[in-house]
Amino acid sequence: MANADEVIFRVGVLQDIDNLNPFNGITAAAYEAWALMYDGLTGYAADDFAPTPRIAESWEQSEDGLTWTYQIRTGVTFHDGEPLTADDVAYTFNRIMDGQLEKTNYGSYVAQIKTVEATDDSTVVMTLNNPTPLMERLAVPILPEHIWSEIGADELEQYPNEPGSDPPGGVGSGPFILTEAREGQFYRFEANEDYWAGAPNIDGVEYRLYRNADAMVQALKNGEIDFADDLDANIFTSLADTEGIEARSSVYYGFNYLTFNGGAALTDGTPIGTGHPSLQDPQVRLAIHHAVNKEALVDRTLDGRGSPGTTVIPPLYPEHAEPEVPVTYDPEEANRILDEAGYARGPDGIRTMPDGSDPLVYTLYARQNSETSQTTIKFLQGWLEAIGIDSTAETVSEGRLYEIAGEGTFDMYEWGWVVEPDPDYQLSTFTCGQFSYENDRGTVRAGLNDSFYCNEEYDTLYEQQSTETDRDARAEIVKQMQLMAYDANAYIVTEYYDYLQAYRSDRFTGFVPQPDPDGAILFQYGTYSYLNIEPVTESASSAAASDDSNSNAMLIGGAAGAGVLAAVGLWMFVRSRRGTDADVE
Amino acid sequence: MAVEATVAPAASDPADERRVRGPRGGGLGRFIGYRLLAGLGTLLFVLLFNFFLFRMLPGDPAARYRGVRSINPEDLDRIRDELTAPLPEQFIAYLKDPLALDGISSWKGQPVWDLVSGRAWPTIVLLGTTTVVAVVIGVWVGIKAGWNRGGRFDKVSTAVTLLFYATPEFWLGLLLILFFSTGIGFLPGIFPSGGVIDSGLEPLSFAGIGSIAEHTVLPATALAAVYLAEYSLIMRASMVDELGQDYLMTARAKGMMDRLVRRRHAVPNASLPTITLIFLNIGFIIGGAITVETVFSYPGLGLLTFEAVSEQDYVLMQALFLVFTGSVIVFNIVADILIAVIDPRIRT
């Protein structure tokens, strides 16, 4: 509205940027905003997430992998005109290593770093405790020392990092400059004409916050916004034939899974919890895997927007391993395996342990905030029944489920993970070291391992991959590990879900998917689309207005509702009229 | 506590009370004082009650940290311990700062009162617009319908207002977005579907006010429809009650014009319940716009409440509930006083 000839790319989001301070926020929207404002030391390639230079132009490691030298790009300036030098890089990393709050978001990057030093204006040297492939993945936003050194550790938590802050906030070296932040409403960014990788083709970006998915989609239809992020399957489907709008279902890096209580214990080996003994038998887990119909789940819970899952590193990553012979949906095979393993059915049709004790009755949990989770558990109950396993199911909050997982008081439950480009964190969820532990207060807390799968060979491979700095060699180990966990049926990965986005194809073009060609076109690891999109030329944009012929669910629903309203109104009117007529007579 | 001590003599000494009732001003003054003290007592009770109310919410304030990024279980534990200290510890902290003056939002990391005051003005704009529209239209419709009970206007307006009254406001909001924001058929989409102001505008500039007005039309309509229905139904009912009263007969017998009888005699007497309701509602709309503000992504206190609850931000909820209960109590007192001024019979 302000300037008609300015090209502002307006993005509708359902999740607020909880904080513009890169040490405080945690939402995906906040990370997206920081990606516009700041440059990382290294980045992720658009086509396959491979490490790419950003502020670090190049880097090399010493023979033993314990010393890494980064060549810092010269001629990069912060938004306030100050040059970005190696000192700013060293400052940022040292601040994280010395800090506490600073570690919440970036602690995993610096875990192996011993020292960080700027040896001259364009060189940073880091020394390590142990070699780690993470040194190519340092997506830490580089902060201007001249501003952040004024913010003490005790002030950090309350520093809003907005344009009006003291000291001035939002100053980075990224492709867009934060100009206006209205909490709960919108965030506006202006293109950085001096960006080292070239100025963007658009004049600015605006995030508009919607707390209602229907309203956001209406805004997309009437042209208030150009992009709608993170849609539900049913809303997405309703957009399919809308002219001027491209709805895009992209592969994503999240998955849902069913886990087993494979023998809950503390890290020191003390058994805990109430897991059913049968689930420690890999054959039982295999049988249950055969009983689960993943295609049906994808259809019913995702409206087909996803694919059946196998291993824990999703297929969009090059490190994904696909099992040669995947476990198929085959209840007969499941029954055969259980019969063969000696879990005979009792008179009531429920199987017991091979020695006749402990009927197979499982306790299942679903997540309160996820309909997918509840549907999956409901289906699972039927599938278990078909192979002679009885169950009770309960729906609990994620917080409660986290406790239940830690205490091991479950047999199976449904949850999900979102997997980063570096596989380390996800692989650690199957290590013995991530079993539950007792904290200082004596309470049992969950580690990351919620299947209680523990295998020495797996742990050895985990150590190997975490110090292997050759990318191809590491990928081989990572694949081997995924298959080990898959073959042991530690998890049943039920589905890889898609990421649903929609945009005005009559206004903008040139989106860059990550990974190429099926990945998301915004909310990526990087700013590729923001840097490459451009307005559609005049001739093509005339089709915009003619989208009134679409018939979507909401429209029909609304019209029907209005019709009912009118009918009821008419009926009441007639009725009350008749009533008084009678009175008069 | 202190409140009871001061209140007690007034309540337990009817003789004393009768004595002061004599002169007009004294009665009203005492009445106001009593109401203020009672209001303060309620507020104190609410302060204590709120503490336990929030903590009964299911869920884990730290859960949102899990699965977002690679966070260590140890770090997660530290966050959880900070957010969920044992209840007695939390209660002591709560008592030290019951108004959350130093409170920091766990969700936004900002002082809660900054957040609340930043979100207050959209709600006040929405509330003001809604109240004015609902009162003017609702009362007028109610008077007209009640005065000519059984007439055509009454039949139509009662049917329509009953419908509005029964309509969930968020659903009405969605319909408004569909018809007037997206546009349907020949209707062009003329109003924005969300927010309160366009970016790049100063709220107090000419263009800014225009933009706010444009953004407020639909949510205000959705809210006003429900409240005007309520006012008109109550107003109509009270008018109908007055219709058969002797004093109206007397007024007519004096040869007064029907219009004047209505304006000077019937309406003032019939408006008492509506006035009470209007002021009570102001208190409630402040917090009660939650659904409408959420549908229209209107960044007011209602939306903030929705966010505070979904993010399990106890301190923010504490501040918000204080605002809501405070405003209900304050407007309750205002209504009581106003009625007492208008109708001396109330002052006992």
Interface residues (C-beta under 8 A of the other chain):
Chain A: M1 A2 N3 D16 D18 N19 N21 N24 I26 T27 A28 Y31 K103 T104 N105 G107 S108 E157 Q158 P160 E180 R182 E183 G184 Q185 F186 R188 E206 R208 L209 Y210 R211 N212 D214 A215 M216 Q218 A219 K221 N222 E224 Q368 S397 E398 G399 R400 Y402 E403 G416 W417 V418 E420 D424 Y425 Q434 N439 R445 A446 G447 L448 D548 M554 L555 G558 A559 G561 A562 L565 V568 G569 M572 F573 S576 R577 T580 D583
Chain B: P58 G59 D60 P61 A62 A63 R64 Y65 R66 G67 V68 R69 S70 I71 N72 P73 D75 D77 I79 I104 W107 K108 G109 Q110 P111 L115 G118 R119 G150 K155 V156 T158 A159 V160 L162 L163 T167 W171 L174 L175 I177 L178 F179 S181 T182 G183 I184 G185 G189 P192 S193 G194 G195 V196 I197 D198 S199 G200 L201 A207 S211 T294 V295 F296 S297 P299 L303 L304 F306 E307 E311
